[in-house]
Amino acid sequence: MITVRIPTPLRPMTGGKSEVEIQSSSIADMIENLGTTYPGIKERLYDEQGEVRRFINIYVNEEDIRFLTGKDTPLKDGDEVSIIPAIAGGK
C-alpha cells in the first residue's frame, strides 16, 4: 500500500480524509484507483488529454514526478505521494 496525502480542496471527495492508503504500481495507476474509490477525483487531477493538470504537483517521497518519469513513475509499498495544487497570487 502507498499513502496518498490529499489536499484540502479534494478532501470532500475522500470523506474529509487528509490521507488515504491505496494499492498502486505507478502514478497513473494510483490516479485510476483513486478515481474508482473516490469518484470525481480523477477528473480534478487529469486534463482533457489525460495528462496531469499543469497546476497539480505530485511528489513521490518528496521528489517531483516531473523530474522522474511523470505519470509513469513507479510506486512501491511504503511510498508516500503528495498531491499539491499550485498556489497563485500576489503581484
N, C-alpha and C positions, 0 to 999 in steps of 0.2 A: 504494500500500500504506500501511496505517496500522500503527503499533506499539502493541501492547497489553501493558501491564505486568500480569503475573499474580501475585496474592497467594499467599503460601506455602501456605494451605490448598487452593488449586486446582491447584497445580503437579503433583501426582501425575497429573492428567488430561492435562497437557501434556508428559508425559515428563520432568518436572523443570525445564522451561524457565521462566525468570523473565520473559521477553519473547517474544512471537510477532508475526509480521507477517501481516496478513490484508487482503484486499480487501473494503472495505465502504463503503456510501454513507450509512449512518446508524447510530446506536447499536443500534436494533432489528435491522438487517441484520447488524451485527457480531456480536451475540449469536447470531443464527441460524447465521452462518458458523462461529463458534467451536463451536457445538453439533454441526455437521456434521463438522468437523475433529477435535474433541476431545469424543467422546461423554460425556455426563453433566454437562458444564459449564453448559449452558443451564438445566437443572433447578436448579442451585445458584444461578443469578442471578435467575431468574423465580419468582414465587409462583404459586399455583394459578389466579389470574386473568390470568396472562400479563403482569404488571407487574413491574418491577424490585423485588426484595425490599427491604423497609424498611431492613434493616441492611446493605445493599450501597450503597456510594457510588461513583459513576462520574464521573470527571473527563475532560474533553477539553481538552488543553493547559492543565491546571490550573484549568479552570472547571467547577464542579459542574453536571452536566446538569439538576439540579432548578431551577437558575436560568436555564437555557437553554430548550430545548423537550423536556426529558425524553428518552424513548427515541426520539423523532423528531429529535433533534439531528443535523444533517447532519455528515458526515465528508468530508474531502478528503485526497488523497495527502499524506503527511508528518505528518499529525496524530498526536499521542500520546495514548493513552487509558490511564488508570489505573483499575483495579478495586480498591477498598479496602473490605474488610469492616469494619464498625463494631466498635470495641472497647468492651466494657462491663466495669464492675468498680468497685472502690473502695467507699467508704462514703457 
